[in-house]
């Protein structure tokens, strides 16, 4: 039982909640602990998001793609990340990504109805969830500004930040280079020069079909710097 309390108190959406409050929610909500073997699907793109899913052990690989699969952004999430929490509520309540276990992985799953009870029982739960939603919404605004007036570097950063989560690691954008520079509306030489500049600064690595992100934090700093310069 002690280990379960430690797991729950370590989850990002439950940080700052007392042990006594955790004890109360254990009695009022159903917690489902699921195990996945490497290669097993945790979520599939298009599935209804009826539960909130916390990674409590192991690691999952999430991939999001456009309709013809020409552009794929993938990332790894590990405990104590939560999978696509912003899709639990709102108009679009379907997972945008595929997620598979890449090692033995434990998931804590709570139904939407039970999670609503949890959010209503303590303001700390509600604040944590709203803070997560707000951070995800705000990165979209930064990205729109980058697309409108920013450099190619800004636009690449926006793509990656918008399609990955804060805890994402081993991030990769898989796509043919010619499709990417066509999408961004730039010449091949400008596109490759930008990639090479980002590589030399230790932000990315790349080849003909993939851009691999070494530092998501550095991409976020690119967007933040661009926003400050525009003020």
C-alpha positions as CSV (number, residue, x, y, z in Angstrom):
1,X,0.0,0.0,0.0
2,X,2.8,2.4,0.8
3,X,4.3,2.0,-2.7
4,X,0.9,2.8,-4.2
5,X,0.7,6.1,-2.2
6,X,4.2,6.9,-3.3
7,X,3.3,6.3,-7.0
8,X,0.2,8.5,-6.7
9,X,1.9,11.3,-4.9
10,X,4.7,11.4,-7.5
11,X,2.3,11.9,-10.5
12,X,2.5,15.4,-12.0
13,X,-1.3,15.9,-11.8
14,X,-1.3,15.0,-8.1
15,X,1.7,16.9,-6.8
16,X,1.2,18.9,-3.7
17,X,-1.7,16.8,-2.5
18,X,-1.5,15.4,1.1
19,X,-1.3,11.7,1.9
20,X,-4.6,12.0,3.7
21,X,-6.3,13.4,0.6
22,X,-4.8,10.7,-1.5
23,X,-6.3,8.1,0.9
24,X,-9.7,9.7,0.4
25,X,-9.6,9.5,-3.4
26,X,-8.4,5.9,-3.3
27,X,-11.7,5.2,-1.5
28,X,-13.8,7.2,-3.9
29,X,-12.4,6.4,-7.3
30,X,-11.4,3.2,-9.1
31,X,-7.7,2.9,-10.0
32,X,-6.8,0.3,-12.7
33,X,-3.2,-0.8,-12.9
34,X,-2.4,-2.3,-16.3
35,X,0.8,-4.0,-17.6
36,X,2.0,-3.9,-21.2
37,X,4.8,-5.9,-22.8
38,X,7.2,-4.4,-25.3
39,X,5.4,-3.9,-28.6
40,X,1.9,-3.9,-27.1
41,X,-0.4,-1.0,-28.0
42,X,-1.4,1.3,-25.1
43,X,-3.4,3.7,-27.2
44,X,-4.3,3.9,-30.9
45,X,-4.9,7.1,-32.9
46,X,-8.6,7.7,-33.2
47,X,-9.5,5.7,-30.0
48,X,-12.0,7.5,-27.7
49,X,-10.1,9.1,-24.8
50,X,-12.4,7.8,-22.0
51,X,-9.7,7.4,-19.3
52,X,-6.7,9.4,-18.1
53,X,-3.6,7.2,-18.4
54,X,-0.5,7.7,-16.2
55,X,2.8,6.0,-17.0
56,X,4.0,4.6,-13.6
57,X,6.8,2.4,-14.8
58,X,8.7,1.6,-18.0
59,X,8.5,3.7,-21.2
60,X,6.1,4.2,-24.1
61,X,6.7,5.4,-27.7
62,X,4.1,7.8,-29.1
63,X,3.8,8.7,-32.8
64,X,1.5,11.2,-34.5
65,X,1.2,11.4,-38.3
66,X,-0.8,13.2,-40.9
67,X,-3.4,11.4,-43.0
68,X,-1.0,10.0,-45.7
69,X,1.7,9.2,-43.1
70,X,4.3,11.4,-44.9
71,X,5.0,13.4,-41.7
72,X,5.5,11.4,-38.5
73,X,6.6,12.9,-35.1
74,X,7.5,10.4,-32.5
75,X,8.6,10.7,-28.8
76,X,9.2,8.6,-25.8
77,X,7.4,9.1,-22.5
78,X,8.4,7.6,-19.2
79,X,7.1,7.6,-15.6
80,X,5.5,9.8,-14.3
81,X,4.2,11.3,-17.6
82,X,0.5,11.2,-18.5
83,X,-0.5,10.4,-22.1
84,X,-2.3,13.2,-24.0
85,X,-4.3,14.6,-21.0
86,X,-5.7,17.5,-23.1
87,X,-7.9,15.1,-25.1
88,X,-9.9,13.9,-22.0
89,X,-12.2,16.9,-22.3
90,X,-13.3,19.2,-25.1
91,X,-14.7,18.7,-28.6
92,X,-11.9,16.4,-29.8
93,X,-11.9,13.5,-27.3
94,X,-10.0,11.0,-29.4
95,X,-6.3,10.1,-29.1
96,X,-4.2,11.8,-31.8
97,X,-1.4,9.3,-31.6
98,X,-0.4,5.7,-31.5
99,X,1.3,4.6,-28.3
100,X,3.2,1.3,-27.8
101,X,5.3,0.0,-24.9
102,X,9.0,-0.1,-25.7
103,X,9.8,-2.0,-22.5
104,X,7.6,-3.6,-19.8
105,X,5.4,-0.7,-18.9
106,X,2.9,0.0,-16.1
107,X,-0.1,2.3,-16.7
108,X,-2.5,3.7,-14.0
109,X,-5.9,4.3,-15.7
110,X,-8.7,6.3,-14.2
111,X,-12.1,6.8,-15.9
112,X,-13.2,10.2,-17.0
113,X,-16.1,10.1,-14.5
114,X,-13.9,9.2,-11.6
115,X,-11.3,11.7,-12.6
116,X,-13.9,14.4,-12.6
117,X,-14.8,13.5,-9.0
118,X,-11.1,13.8,-8.1
119,X,-10.8,17.2,-9.7
120,X,-13.9,18.4,-7.8
121,X,-12.6,17.2,-4.4
122,X,-9.6,19.4,-4.0
123,X,-8.4,22.6,-5.7
124,X,-4.8,21.3,-6.0
125,X,-5.9,18.5,-8.3
126,X,-7.9,21.0,-10.4
127,X,-5.0,23.5,-10.4
128,X,-2.5,20.9,-11.6
129,X,-4.8,19.8,-14.5
130,X,-5.6,23.4,-15.5
131,X,-1.9,24.3,-15.4
132,X,-1.1,21.4,-17.8
133,X,-3.9,22.4,-20.2
134,X,-2.8,26.0,-20.1
135,X,0.9,25.2,-20.9
136,X,-0.3,23.1,-23.9
137,X,-2.6,25.9,-25.2
138,X,0.1,28.6,-24.8
139,X,2.7,26.8,-26.9
140,X,0.2,27.0,-29.8
141,X,0.1,30.8,-29.6
142,X,3.9,30.9,-29.7
143,X,3.9,28.7,-32.7
144,X,1.3,30.7,-34.6
145,X,3.6,33.8,-34.2
146,X,6.5,31.8,-35.4
147,X,4.7,30.6,-38.5
148,X,3.6,34.2,-39.3
149,X,6.8,36.1,-38.8
150,X,9.5,33.7,-37.6
151,X,12.5,32.1,-39.2
152,X,12.6,28.6,-40.6
153,X,14.2,27.6,-37.3
154,X,11.2,29.0,-35.4
155,X,8.8,27.0,-37.6
156,X,10.7,23.7,-37.1
157,X,10.8,24.4,-33.4
158,X,7.0,25.0,-33.4
159,X,6.2,21.8,-35.2
160,X,8.2,19.7,-32.7
161,X,7.0,21.5,-29.6
162,X,3.3,21.5,-30.7
163,X,3.3,17.7,-31.4
164,X,5.2,16.5,-28.4
165,X,4.8,16.7,-24.6
166,X,6.9,18.4,-22.1
167,X,8.5,15.1,-20.9
168,X,9.1,13.8,-24.4
169,X,12.5,12.4,-25.2
170,X,14.2,10.7,-28.2
171,X,12.0,12.9,-30.4
172,X,12.2,12.5,-34.2
173,X,10.5,14.0,-37.2
174,X,10.3,11.4,-39.9
175,X,9.8,12.8,-43.4
176,X,11.6,13.2,-46.8
177,X,13.6,16.4,-46.9
178,X,12.0,17.5,-50.1
179,X,8.6,17.3,-48.6
180,X,9.7,19.3,-45.6
181,X,11.3,22.2,-47.5
182,X,8.3,22.3,-49.8
183,X,6.0,22.4,-46.8
184,X,7.9,25.3,-45.2
185,X,8.1,27.1,-48.5
186,X,11.9,27.5,-48.6
187,X,14.7,26.5,-51.0
188,X,16.6,23.3,-50.4
189,X,19.8,25.2,-49.7
190,X,18.2,27.4,-47.0
191,X,16.5,24.4,-45.5
192,X,19.8,22.4,-45.3
193,X,21.7,25.4,-44.0
194,X,19.2,25.8,-41.1
195,X,19.4,22.1,-40.2
196,X,23.2,22.3,-40.3
197,X,23.2,25.3,-38.0
198,X,21.0,23.6,-35.5
199,X,23.1,20.5,-35.7
200,X,26.3,22.4,-35.0
201,X,24.7,24.0,-31.9
202,X,23.8,20.5,-30.6
203,X,20.1,20.9,-30.9
204,X,19.4,18.2,-33.6
205,X,20.9,15.6,-35.8
206,X,19.5,14.6,-39.2
207,X,19.7,12.6,-42.3
208,X,17.7,12.3,-45.6
209,X,14.5,11.0,-43.9
210,X,14.7,12.1,-40.3
211,X,15.4,15.0,-37.9
212,X,16.3,13.8,-34.4
213,X,15.9,16.2,-31.6
214,X,18.7,16.2,-29.0
215,X,17.1,19.0,-26.8
216,X,13.4,19.8,-26.7
217,X,14.3,22.5,-24.2
218,X,16.5,24.3,-26.7
219,X,13.7,24.3,-29.2
220,X,11.4,25.9,-26.6
221,X,14.0,28.5,-25.9
222,X,14.2,29.3,-29.6
223,X,10.4,30.1,-29.6
224,X,10.7,32.0,-26.4
225,X,13.6,34.1,-27.7
226,X,11.7,34.8,-30.9
227,X,8.7,36.0,-28.9
228,X,10.8,38.3,-26.7
229,X,12.5,39.8,-29.8
230,X,9.1,40.6,-31.3
231,X,8.0,42.6,-28.2
